[in-house]
């Protein structure tokens, strides 16, 4: 099967499975020289399959994943913690429910390119078979096996997950 067919089969198997929100960070323009707080606006939903986000008509590479929460004053030991807290607050300002999982910074992939022998990272052609690189230092795993594993985990999560 080619990449497009594998993704179509995955969508069929995922029908009725829970999806997670997609969002886009929007920085409003200044009004009278005053900066307004950024917000994350809803851009749809997708099935989260590890390094891939599968929508009804596209496949995306995951970016950052945040859980929406109200802004609170906290002491941070790292700047990265502060930035994540700001993203979580931006999700609430954008209308996401407190505690809702939101994917931001995702990017569109080209599954047809993989079928033509080109990469659309993290999707790669591997010896004539579509593959996925699930970590920066990992090898390429056949896409069919990767999707089967991730779909099984999504449909029947292990106890306590």
Secondary structure, 3 states (H helix, E strand, C coil): CCHHHHHHHHHHHHCCCCCEEEEEEECCCCECCECCCCEEEEEEEEEEECCEEECCCCEEECCEEEECCCCCCCCCCCHHHHHHHHHHHHHHHCCCCCCCEEEECCEECCHHHHHCCCCECCEEEECCEEEEECCCCCCEEEHHHHHHHHHHHHHCCCCCC
